[in-house]
């Protein structure tokens, strides 16, 4: 389950209370929710875009985009 949202202090508090771990770049949280049997990621929109650009950078260069 993915949540894309602004990482406000309230969202950060929720993530920490749910014992989710911060991502290495501190732009999101991840963890497992055993009650829902679900893996959860809480990401900022900026992180989503930056990760997509990094992941697809070689492809964009090959396509001259």
C-alpha angles and dihedrals in degrees: 000000000000128000117194110194146124109285098236121173088258092054091046089051091050091050093049092046089052088052094242116158124238116246115248091256091048092234096114149001135242138187148126124275106206093187090061094030087231139131109229132201123184110194137174116236089240090058091049092053095042093049091048091050092049093045094050100035095108092048092050090050092050090050092046092237 
